[in-house]
Amino acid sequence: MTSTDSTAHRASGTTAHRRSGSTTGPGFHGWRIVGYASLVLAMTAPGQTVGVTAFVDPLIRDLELSRSAVSTAYLIGTLTGAALLPVVGRLLDRHGARRCIVAIGVVFGTVLASLSLVSSIVGLTAGFVGIRLAGQGALGLAATTVAASWFHRRRGFALGLVAALGTAGISLSPLVLERLIAGLGWRTAWLVEGVAVWAVVIPVALFGIRDRPADLGQHVDGDPATSQRSSATGSGATRAQALRTPYFWVLTAATAAVGLLATAVGFHQISLLAERGLSPTAAAANFLPQTAAGVAATLAAGVVVDRWQPRTLIVASMAGLACGLVWATVVTPGWSAIGFGIAFGAAGGAVRTVEAAATPRLFGTSHLGAIRGTINAVTVASTAFGPVAFALIHQASGGYRAALLAGAAVPVGVIVAAAVVSHPVRR
């Protein structure tokens, strides 16, 4: 660009800035998008494993099902939902996050309300398909993708905030649900969740979320000077090109390892920690240190992910995950349980932020929905196998120790892959 062109570009940016009122500071809508996306992400809780955990024992008792049967229904529902996530990613690229979030909110709330009427394993499995696809998969994907579209220079920090605030809301759900189920029953609890999703997600999408800064005459990062730089990353790899990149699979493996093992532990956490001497209330309360550590690690990863290579953060988070799994084999009530929660929560929080920020950094944003849809599909699919694998090993061995030690080998393998595979170089 010549100096004359540069001057003209700055002048046009200034004109656009004045025309839209204010695109920097308080007038920049991107930070509102961070808040809205955080709230939407928090509302995925009913479809997350921690949101289902409180229902498991009441379902087993009232529907007269075995733990393995419920775990298998969860597996089938999760795998079916995961298979459809690449389609959701392409729809995000085509129609934008705002429209998609409205549609997802309608479907998600309807499925939750329908689960209050379930009476058999078939209906339960169908319900699991809906909440895993709409809640844990599609709604979370849309929330983080729309936030990424509003930032370039501070994308990691913004996504770190979204992940931290959203995860905090998700992780508090077991305590709320345990009280709600104890007071009103699991059927009413699912109905209340459905109404809450309708009441929060749909209005936020309609009145708050906008797909990109241009929709409001604003600029990425709220700064006209970054428009040209962000447009360079607006182009990028297609989904097919990303799939042929080895480091894409390292990112995917890291998030899938967290999905597999965090879901397995979270699904059986009350039973697992009760085996180590914790009461059901103390076992449910262990989500609190996990939440606190996850929020702290998410924010820390968001601050440094734009400056550090993803490799460093992947290795650190996988090491923490392996440590947490081994720790769980010897955990005892008190400070030991808190330490386990911190190690386990920090690992999961960091790696999700790395994926959300590193994917557009490495592959651009023009096909971000399709690329992240594939990553999320693999991750969600991995969550299907954790609960049933732990249930089967528990049934065979009489405890969770063997499952925890076998699971610790998975993040170790990801550490090796992250260390030897080269980062892609974007042109």
Secondary structure by P-SEA (a helix, b strand, c coil): ccaaaaaaaaaaaaaaaaaaccccccccaaaaaaaaaaaaaaacccccccccccaaaaaaacccccaaaaaaaaaaaaaaaaaaaaaaaaaaacccaaaaaaaaaaaaaaaaaaacccccaaaaaaaaaaaaaacccaaaaaaaaaaaaacccaaaaaaaaaaaaaaaaaaaaaaaaaaaaacccaaaaaaaaaaaaaacaaaaaacccccccccccccccccccaaaaaaaacccccaaaaaacaaaaaaaaaaaaaaaaaaaaaaaaaaaaaaacccaaaaaaaaaaaaaaaaaaaaaaaaccccccaaaaaaaaaaaaaaaaaaaacccccaaaaaaaaaaaaaaaaaaaaaaaaaaaaccccaaaaaaaaaaaaaaaaaaaaaaaaaaaaaacccaaaaaaaaaaaaaaaaaaaacccccccc
